[in-house]
Structures are given as C-alpha cells and as structure tokens.
C-alpha cells in the first residue's frame, strides 16, 4: 500500500521575486493550525496582515498585492513575510521593485 508523503511545515520563496505589482506566497502545513502570515518592512514594522485563521494540513497559496493594511501601495524595497503556525515560524525576504 502506497503512503503519500505527509505535508511538512514550510514557507516557499515567493514568486515572482522581485515582484511588481503582486507576488504569490505558498506554504505547507503538516497539521491543521492557526496560521498568522504577516508582512514586515525592512525596519521590522508590520505593514500588512495577510492571514490570521485556522487552516487544514496541506499546501496553501495567497497573493499579496504589495499594499499595506490601508490599501496604499508600498514603496520599492525589501519586505519580510513571517509565517507562524502551530508553534513554528519561518521568514522569507521579498523584493518589491517599482
């Protein structure tokens, strides 16, 4: 009997990167968990919360449009995406080029 590989916790590099105007963020969960996905600027300040909800195990994808929480376009620069779920976290850098 074939056993499918179990999904593991991981945050893939965003694509495209560098990006303008939007980029896809893909991640995997090994088990159902409360997921918090937040984008930070280069000073470590949160600029946009993309997700704060419970998701099932498996692969997930969300698109970020390069805007802050008020819908304003952000400046070119390096941003960081932090995925927190089930007591684990992973961070990736993203480059927004206008």
C-alpha positions as CSV (number, residue, x, y, z in Angstrom):
1,X,0.0,0.0,0.0
2,X,1.5,3.3,-1.1
3,X,1.7,6.0,1.6
4,X,1.6,9.6,0.3
5,X,4.3,11.9,1.8
6,X,2.9,13.9,4.7
7,X,3.0,17.7,4.2
8,X,5.5,19.4,6.4
9,X,5.7,23.0,7.8
10,X,7.4,25.1,5.2
11,X,7.3,28.6,3.6
12,X,8.4,28.6,0.0
13,X,10.1,31.5,-1.6
14,X,7.6,33.9,-3.1
15,X,7.1,34.0,-6.8
16,X,7.9,36.1,-8.7
17,X,10.7,37.7,-6.7
18,X,11.5,40.6,-7.3
19,X,7.8,41.4,-7.9
20,X,5.6,44.2,-9.1
21,X,2.7,44.6,-8.6
22,X,1.9,41.2,-6.9
23,X,3.6,38.0,-5.7
24,X,2.3,34.6,-4.7
25,X,3.3,33.2,-1.2
26,X,3.0,29.4,-0.9
27,X,3.3,27.4,2.3
28,X,2.6,23.9,3.7
29,X,1.3,22.8,7.0
30,X,1.9,19.3,8.5
31,X,-1.3,19.6,10.6
32,X,-4.2,21.9,11.0
33,X,-3.2,25.0,12.8
34,X,-3.9,28.7,13.5
35,X,-1.9,30.4,10.7
36,X,-0.6,34.0,11.0
37,X,1.0,35.4,7.9
38,X,2.4,39.0,8.3
39,X,4.4,41.2,6.0
40,X,7.1,43.5,7.7
41,X,9.2,46.3,6.3
42,X,13.0,46.5,6.5
43,X,12.7,48.1,9.9
44,X,10.7,45.1,11.3
45,X,7.4,47.0,11.4
46,X,4.3,45.1,10.4
47,X,2.8,46.6,7.2
48,X,0.1,44.1,6.3
49,X,-1.5,41.0,8.0
50,X,-2.3,38.6,5.2
51,X,-3.8,35.8,7.2
52,X,-4.9,35.0,10.8
53,X,-7.1,31.9,10.6
54,X,-7.1,28.2,11.2
55,X,-6.3,26.1,8.1
56,X,-6.2,22.4,7.4
57,X,-3.0,20.5,6.8
58,X,-1.7,20.7,3.2
59,X,-0.5,23.2,0.7
60,X,-1.8,26.8,0.7
61,X,-1.3,29.9,-1.5
62,X,-2.1,33.5,-1.0
63,X,-1.3,36.5,-3.3
64,X,0.0,39.8,-1.8
65,X,-0.6,42.9,-3.9
66,X,2.2,45.0,-2.5
67,X,-0.1,47.2,-0.5
68,X,-0.3,48.0,3.2
69,X,-3.2,47.3,5.6
70,X,-4.9,50.5,4.4
71,X,-4.7,49.6,0.8
72,X,-1.9,52.0,-0.1
73,X,0.8,50.9,-2.5
74,X,4.2,50.4,-0.7
75,X,7.5,51.8,-1.8
76,X,10.2,49.7,-3.6
77,X,12.3,47.8,-1.1
78,X,12.8,44.6,0.8
79,X,9.9,43.2,2.8
80,X,9.7,40.1,5.0
81,X,7.0,37.6,5.2
82,X,6.6,35.7,8.5
83,X,4.6,32.5,8.7
84,X,3.6,31.4,12.2
85,X,1.6,28.2,12.8
86,X,1.5,25.5,15.4
87,X,4.4,27.0,17.5
88,X,6.7,27.2,14.5
89,X,7.7,30.1,12.3
90,X,9.6,30.8,9.1
91,X,10.6,34.1,7.5
92,X,11.4,34.9,3.8
93,X,12.5,38.1,2.2
94,X,10.7,39.6,-0.7
95,X,11.8,42.4,-3.1
96,X,9.3,44.9,-4.4
97,X,10.6,46.8,-7.4
98,X,8.5,49.7,-8.9
